[in-house]
Amino acid sequence: MRTVSCEVLYTIQDLVTKSLEGTWFKQYQDTFPPCSAVGSDSCLRGAILKTKLKNVWMVFCRFIKTVCKFQNAMKDPRTRTGFELYLRMSYRHFSESCDSRAPPKEEGDTSHMKRRVINGKVIIIDFLINDLSFYLESERFRNLADSGTVMASAGMYGENDHAMLHQKADMIIRIFLKSEISPKLRINIAETQRDAILQLCSTGKVDRGLFHPAIITIFPNLVFCWKKFCNQKLTKNLDGVKATKKQEVSSTPDYMGPLLIDNDWYRKVKTIMSITEDHTTLRFTVHHGLKLILPQAILDLKRSHNNMPLPHKAPSPQRFVPSYSDHPVLDAHHKPQRHRSEEAGEGRTAHNNE
């Protein structure tokens, strides 16, 4: 048999493939259902996934900002005190009622304590402040453990530092997880988590992740309450600004109108009535002090408008006698001082009569 080269075999194979494709490929393709909509569905699904991923990142960034603000605010004693008061007194603002009662436990009966639904979880309201304190103490413990790791890498970690870390862990356990006061568990976590922490501590595995499972359970509730606290505080501030603006809007006093002589400030000033003056004048000298010169025409107009007697006809002692002032003022037995121009005019009239 004559030998056939590889190039000839490849050519024959290509021709046979094209012949089969031209004869049978169309029939083979018709055996499958149409898949024209698959491409559009995949594109739409990809767009939806991108949108959801974008929203997830936005929510994640907001959560990080909220956590940072919460941690910074808890460093301020005043803000922390206000938040603790909010958790103690305003729990109805951020929680829902819960009718279920927990069965009594062996270590202590907690059935009499208030239970509310917060963020979809049933928790004990009386332990919310303990949750906050436990979280802050756990953060301090974690920072202490991180400092110990850095010191150990530098060869400066000693037995005293190791003992201090264990004492911190024991203190947190004795206060919140294994308290001497019934119930022994004083925070809103499961007993299985508490037992796991105690077991790790008993085996000597005291590191920065010792209280991490408990923090994961507690922290979302604290952040949820913190958001409610910030919203309520913002609402109160807005209401206070609106109330302040309403108080600032007041009627402007009429300084050009008739003088109101019934005010208290009028009784504290030495008063002089003048016929020559057309406007109310307030003068001050070192020798005589503060003087108020009242035009007689304006006083007459004011008193006639209010149907009040004139001062020289029927003066009222209560109206002109001051309650506290060393300066002479108008009263029933004291004639009002007149301006020098008035006295000079009377002197000329007397001289002409003579």
Beta strands, then each sheet from edge to edge (+ up, - down):
strand 1: 96-97
strand 2: 115-118
strand 3: 121-124
strand 4: 270-274
strand 5: 281-285
strand 6: 289-295
sheet 1: 1+ 2- 3+
sheet 2: 4+ 6+ 5-
end
